[in-house]
């Protein structure tokens, strides 16, 4: 019988029998985040200049540099959920008899597959052959493989390692001699991250993102591993919720303190994944997990999340479909039918005039910008129908 994934003697470690159970709340959480990505925030970004809904539009678009809104939490949420799932996934493999060598082989092959799929998507969406490590799939691959080596360690070792990663990453940025004269955290390419990208791939990424994000993002995955072990630990559910809430608050407090003031020690910048952003995002991602855990695992709401579970259980396929079809196949294809139909209902033109209107035609009043919300919902439903077809046939794409 294989040894449990957690180091023997750690009292809070989950027994393999508990960790091998599927965590429905995690599937729903993953589906929730992926559904928002598929519909591109339901099109609310178009309300940017609206005096009433402008605040909502700001939440579904990345900040230019310093700060954090909801859309900046999408990638940390994905990476955090990868960490939450790891103790469950590897416990199942151990229960099936896999040795450490087989577990490592699985982790390495999965990391390689994620990198290859991510780079393929980069090439297709960029319409050119390219090699890079900025897409979330490549970032997950690197952090996933690094986190694997800590799965058998104690809570303390995993937590301290995550802290050391953030401390080391911060020190490297602050001590790098090639920093901009204004400091290591200013927007631009005069920093260690951009220098590393020039050395590794021969270019800098757009938007001042850096490939070194994968290093602090590994801490995000480790935070997920810790929470995954906690959720599957066999502790009473109220106690699990208390500890998750305490962890979320700690993330908010530490991230807020590091980024507080007019000249913060470490500003909150997602594009370079600073330590303050990592901790602040951890607070939110843990809080989201707590909400889904309470609703589904504690309150027993196990039927209503089906819509989200369908997406969450095929997240890799859903992500790839969203990236490949955004602004093209589903989007324009649906608009070809939805806009003439709306025009017939609201504008009441002749049928021939309605059909002749191109997909780029503005939504008629009084729908206006709300037409973009309708379009986002229709795109989500269309892609969800594909995922539901796969779900009913138990076809799940795993890397």
Rosetta blueprint (number, residue, H / E / L):
1 X L
2 X L
3 X L
4 X L
5 X L
6 X L
7 X L
8 X L
9 X L
10 X L
11 X L
12 X L
13 X L
14 X L
15 X L
16 X H
17 X H
18 X H
19 X H
20 X L
21 X L
22 X L
23 X L
24 X H
25 X H
26 X H
27 X H
28 X H
29 X H
30 X H
31 X H
32 X H
33 X H
34 X H
35 X H
36 X H
37 X H
38 X H
39 X L
40 X L
41 X H
42 X H
43 X H
44 X H
45 X H
46 X H
47 X H
48 X L
49 X L
50 X L
51 X L
52 X L
53 X L
54 X H
55 X H
56 X H
57 X H
58 X H
59 X H
60 X L
61 X L
62 X L
63 X L
64 X L
65 X L
66 X E
67 X L
68 X L
69 X L
70 X H
71 X H
72 X H
73 X H
74 X H
75 X H
76 X H
77 X H
78 X H
79 X H
80 X H
81 X H
82 X H
83 X H
84 X H
85 X H
86 X H
87 X H
88 X H
89 X H
90 X H
91 X H
92 X H
93 X H
94 X H
95 X H
96 X L
97 X L
98 X L
99 X L
100 X H
101 X H
102 X H
103 X H
104 X H
105 X H
106 X H
107 X H
108 X H
109 X H
110 X H
111 X H
112 X H
113 X H
114 X H
115 X H
116 X H
117 X H
118 X H
119 X H
120 X H
121 X H
122 X H
123 X H
124 X H
125 X H
126 X H
127 X L
128 X L
129 X L
130 X L
131 X L
132 X L
133 X L
134 X L
135 X L
136 X H
137 X H
138 X H
139 X H
140 X H
141 X H
142 X H
143 X H
144 X H
145 X H
146 X H
147 X H
148 X H
149 X L
150 X L
151 X L
152 X L
153 X L
154 X L
155 X H
156 X H
157 X H
158 X H
159 X H
160 X H
161 X H
162 X H
163 X H
164 X H
165 X H
166 X H
167 X H
168 X H
169 X H
170 X H
171 X H
172 X H
173 X H
174 X H
175 X H
176 X L
177 X L
178 X L
179 X L
180 X L
181 X L
182 X L
183 X L
184 X L
185 X L
186 X L
187 X L
188 X L
189 X L
190 X L
191 X L
192 X H
193 X H
194 X H
195 X H
196 X H
197 X H
198 X H
199 X H
200 X H
201 X H
202 X L
203 X L
204 X L
205 X L
206 X H
207 X H
208 X H
209 X L
210 X L
211 X L
212 X L
213 X H
214 X H
215 X H
216 X H
217 X H
218 X H
219 X H
220 X H
221 X H
222 X H
223 X H
224 X H
225 X H
226 X H
227 X H
228 X H
229 X H
230 X H
231 X H
232 X L
233 X L
234 X L
235 X L
236 X L
237 X H
238 X H
239 X H
240 X H
241 X H
242 X H
243 X H
244 X H
245 X H
246 X H
247 X H
248 X H
249 X H
250 X H
251 X H
252 X H
253 X H
254 X H
255 X H
256 X H
257 X H
258 X H
259 X L
260 X L
261 X L
262 X L
263 X L
264 X L
265 X L
266 X L
267 X L
268 X L
269 X E
270 X H
271 X H
272 X H
273 X L
274 X L
275 X H
276 X H
277 X H
278 X H
279 X H
280 X H
281 X H
282 X H
283 X H
284 X H
285 X H
286 X H
287 X H
288 X H
289 X H
290 X H
291 X H
292 X H
293 X H
294 X H
295 X H
296 X H
297 X H
298 X H
299 X L
300 X L
301 X L
302 X L
303 X L
304 X L
305 X L
306 X H
307 X H
308 X H
309 X H
310 X H
311 X H
312 X H
313 X L
314 X L
315 X H
316 X H
317 X H
318 X H
319 X H
320 X H
321 X H
322 X H
323 X H
324 X H
325 X H
326 X L
327 X L
328 X L
329 X H
330 X H
331 X H
332 X H
333 X H
334 X H
335 X H
336 X H
337 X H
338 X H
339 X H
340 X H
341 X H
342 X H
343 X H
344 X H
345 X H
346 X H
347 X H
348 X L
349 X L
350 X L
351 X H
352 X H
353 X H
354 X H
355 X H
356 X H
357 X L
358 X L
359 X L
360 X L
361 X L
362 X L
363 X L
364 X L
365 X L
366 X L
367 X L
368 X L
369 X L
370 X H
371 X H
372 X H
373 X H
374 X H
375 X H
376 X H
377 X H
378 X H
379 X H
380 X H
381 X H
382 X H
383 X H
384 X H
385 X H
386 X H
387 X H
388 X H
389 X H
390 X H
391 X H
392 X H
393 X L
394 X L
395 X L
396 X L
397 X L
398 X L
399 X L
